[in-house]
């Protein structure tokens, strides 16, 4: 008999960089395998028919744990998610956590000391009762294995849903003479925008046929801050911002770009890297968001201005065909490792081992 699962996630909005982009594929695949599933959403967002969630989406934790065999928390950033995870521990229900950086200190935390202390205490209780951590990057695996022991940490990256990939010839949509670097992530310094834009400013005079497209939801006032900085440096014509790109917009950007950069400074969701890989777009990324299994097909560098500049420079010199071949090789690797029919059985094995 299949385990009854409850997924916990901050939001099911498929914003740029959101783990919901990958999770919907896992939920669909598990549904096809006969798993009974539920989904508890932290921000209260209700799904629309176009979202494609094949399970009941709950926005209230009341009675949400009744009859559940395994709870899987996809991040711990939401108070609702933390509360439900804590209740699972109290009820003795096996808890799986995919942290994506949410259980380690962040230099970008801006909440008050009391809020940080309360969250630390909450997380400590949750982490102590967590049956297994499912991590998707080597950086996070090393950190959590050292902290909790290798027996409690599983190497399980997220995959992709083949229904959310670019169809046809990816490059056929770009008829412009300008080539694009694409960034798909929330607009916040934690995503490495500052070192990336500084690196591009050094390269822009040499590579006049390249531009950057920044597509993501603004966090606080950071979009205004970045736009102002770009204007002051005279780069407004080479850097374009796209607000809150929906699925169709993201796929369009992936189809017309030549390179994706994910320069996160700390461990974050790898959703944009996985999206790009599924669409055959070559990727430069920091180790913090490099999905397990794809490392050899990615251009990985530490997210500093100098490292990004030195990594990007030879790539910007490559022909469109050479970059496309890089993307095709990455896509082949992703298809072999991260397509849900391939990756999903590993999640099934984990859930059943805890049931």
Secondary structure, 3 states (H helix, E strand, C coil): CCCEEEEEECCCCCCCCCCHHHHHHHHHHHHHCCCEEEEEECCCCCCCHHHCCCCEEECCCCCCCCCCCEEEEECCCCHHHHHHHHHHHHHCCEEEEECCCCCCCCCCCCCCHHHHHHHHHHHHHHHHHCCEEEECEHHHHHHHHHHHCHHHEEECCCCECHHHCCCCCHHHHCCCCCEEEEEECCECHHHCHHHHHHHHHHHHCCCCCEEEEEEECECCCHHHHHHHHHHHCCCCCCEEEEECCCHHHHHHHHHHCCEEEECCCCCCCCHHHHHHHHCCCCEEECHHHCECCCHHHCEECCCCHHHHHHHHHHHHHCCHHHHHHHHHHHHHHHHHHHEHHHHHHHHHHHHHHHC
